[in-house]
């Protein structure tokens, strides 16, 4: 029995309620983990690299918002456009 003024649904953690779609992708030659947002964009959660210079790149910083861009139908490669607070950063 738990006696608390906090509602029981906030006290007891259910991982299914907070599950987000995570993916590992390659952006600018570096492996990153991204989270899918509701507005068809993605947020970089983590950078996975052994290159120290990759961690100094602001485009790969955690919290950076990105979106997918496909240029041509005959070229199925996915390209990523880096967004920051809704503004495009020139690559």
Buried (B, 14 or more C-beta within 10 A) or exposed (E): EEEEEEEEEEEEEEEEEEEEEEEEBEBEEBBBBBBEBEEEBBBBBEBEBEEEEBEEBEBBEEEBBBBEEEEEEEEEEEEBEBBBEEEEEEE
